[in-house]
């Protein structure tokens, strides 16, 4: 059995996906796993392309780049179109349907949730949509223990935003559970 899990978090600059990947990587280390985290983004600080890769494995990681993602999070239409071809058939693709409209791939397991819209409605701010999305990714792919992820959020979240980020984590878990029960 292959224990290697490759995750791509993609979207537009300013959505906080690089921070989300750092939080996930730290949580995986704290959960006793080996981790590599990489990132790239366009020259624009907001609105340009953003991609963060996380590899989690119980074994040593020989190659540090995501090549066959088992999980793709797409929080923009452009990132969905760009990175979907790298995801093997049958693997998990999570789309923020606030920004990514269908039709979606029929070759992948698709979870389409209006993550940013629901974050705005329930928490009053889009700022933590990255944490809501991270919670959905973690719940869907069973990457790290939720309590360990919460600790990592408390450690990495900007000071003064800890409770809002924990609410976002909880909201993401609830969204995934509602999606799972409704499918």
C-alpha positions in Angstrom: 0.0 0.0 0.0 1.3 3.4 -0.9 1.2 5.8 2.1 2.2 8.8 0.0 -0.5 11.5 -0.3 0.0 14.4 -2.7 -2.2 17.4 -2.4 -2.4 20.5 -4.5 -4.1 23.6 -3.2 -4.7 26.0 -6.1 -6.5 29.3 -6.7 -5.8 33.0 -7.0 -3.2 35.0 -5.0 -4.6 36.5 -1.9 -6.9 33.5 -1.1 -4.5 32.2 1.6 -3.8 28.9 0.1 0.0 29.0 0.8 -0.8 29.7 4.5 -3.3 26.8 4.4 -0.6 24.5 2.9 1.9 25.5 5.6 -0.7 24.8 8.3 -1.4 21.4 6.8 2.3 20.6 6.5 2.9 21.6 10.2 0.0 19.5 11.3 1.2 16.5 9.4 4.7 16.8 11.0 3.0 17.1 14.4 1.0 14.0 13.5 4.3 12.1 13.1 4.5 12.1 9.3 7.2 13.2 6.8 6.2 16.2 4.8 7.3 18.4 2.0 5.6 21.7 1.2 6.2 23.7 -1.9 4.6 26.8 -3.4 4.4 29.0 -6.4 2.5 32.1 -7.4 2.3 34.7 -10.1 4.0 38.1 -10.0 0.8 39.7 -8.8 0.3 39.7 -5.0 -3.4 39.4 -5.4 -5.4 37.8 -8.1 -2.5 36.0 -9.9 -2.2 32.2 -10.0 -1.3 30.5 -6.7 -0.4 26.9 -6.1 0.9 25.1 -3.0 1.8 21.4 -2.9 2.0 19.2 0.1 3.3 15.7 0.2 2.6 13.6 3.3 4.1 10.2 3.8 5.0 7.9 6.7 8.1 6.8 4.6 10.9 9.0 3.5 10.0 11.4 0.7 12.5 10.9 -2.2 11.1 13.5 -4.6 9.8 16.8 -3.3 7.3 17.9 -6.0 3.7 16.9 -6.4 3.5 14.9 -9.6 0.4 12.8 -9.2 -2.0 14.6 -6.9 -4.5 12.5 -5.1 -6.3 15.6 -4.0 -6.8 18.9 -5.9 -8.4 21.9 -4.3 -9.4 24.5 -7.0 -10.6 27.8 -5.7 -10.5 29.5 -9.1 -11.7 28.6 -12.6 -8.2 29.1 -14.0 -6.6 26.9 -11.4 -9.2 24.2 -12.1 -8.5 24.2 -15.8 -4.7 24.4 -15.3 -4.2 21.6 -12.7 -7.1 19.1 -13.4 -5.1 17.4 -16.1 -2.4 16.5 -13.6 -4.9 14.6 -11.4 -5.1 10.8 -12.2 -8.6 9.5 -13.0 -10.6 8.5 -9.9 -8.8 10.9 -7.6 -10.4 13.6 -5.5 -11.1 17.1 -6.9 -12.6 19.7 -4.5 -13.9 22.8 -6.2 -15.1 26.1 -4.7 -18.3 26.5 -6.8 -18.4 30.1 -5.8 -15.8 30.7 -8.5 -15.6 27.4 -10.4 -18.8 26.5 -12.3 -19.5 23.2 -14.1 -19.5 21.1 -15.9 -17.0 19.2 -13.9 -14.8 16.2 -14.8 -16.6 12.9 -14.9 -13.3 11.0 -14.5 -12.7 12.2 -10.9 -14.4 12.2 -7.5 -15.8 15.7 -7.4 -16.8 17.6 -4.3 -18.3 20.9 -5.3 -19.2 23.3 -2.5 -19.6 27.1 -2.6 -16.9 27.4 0.0 -16.3 31.2 -0.2 -20.0 32.0 -0.4 -20.8 30.0 2.6 -17.9 31.4 4.5 -19.1 34.9 3.8 -22.6 34.0 4.8 -21.8 32.1 8.0 -18.7 33.8 9.3 -19.2 37.3 7.8 -15.7 37.3 6.1 -14.2 35.6 3.1 -10.8 35.9 4.7 -11.0 32.5 6.3 -12.3 30.6 3.2 -8.9 29.0 3.0 -9.3 27.4 6.4 -12.8 26.2 5.5 -11.4 24.7 2.3 -8.5 23.1 4.3 -11.0 21.5 6.6 -13.0 20.1 3.7 -9.7 18.7 2.2 -8.7 17.2 5.5 -12.0 15.6 6.2 -12.4 14.2 2.6 -8.9 12.8 2.4 -8.4 11.9 6.1 -4.9 13.5 6.1 -4.3 14.4 9.8 -6.2 14.3 13.0 -8.6 17.2 13.3 -7.3 18.2 16.8 -3.7 18.4 15.4 -4.9 20.5 12.5 -6.6 22.8 15.0 -3.4 23.2 17.0 -1.5 24.0 13.8 -4.1 26.7 13.0 -3.7 28.2 16.5 0.1 28.3 16.0 0.1 29.8 12.5 -3.0 32.0 12.3 -2.4 35.7 12.6 -2.7 36.9 16.1 -6.3 38.0 17.0 -7.8 35.7 14.4 -7.5 32.4 16.2 -11.2 32.0 17.2 -12.4 33.0 13.7 -10.0 30.4 12.2 -11.2 27.7 14.5 -14.8 28.6 13.6 -13.7 28.3 9.9 -12.2 24.8 10.6 -15.4 23.7 12.2 -17.5 25.1 9.4 -15.4 23.2 6.8 -15.9 19.9 8.7 -19.7 20.5 8.8 -19.8 21.4 5.1 -18.0 18.2 4.2 -20.3 16.1 6.4 -23.4 17.8 4.9 -22.1 17.1 1.4 -21.3 13.5 2.3 -24.7 12.9 3.8 -26.5 14.5 0.9 -24.8 12.6 -1.9 
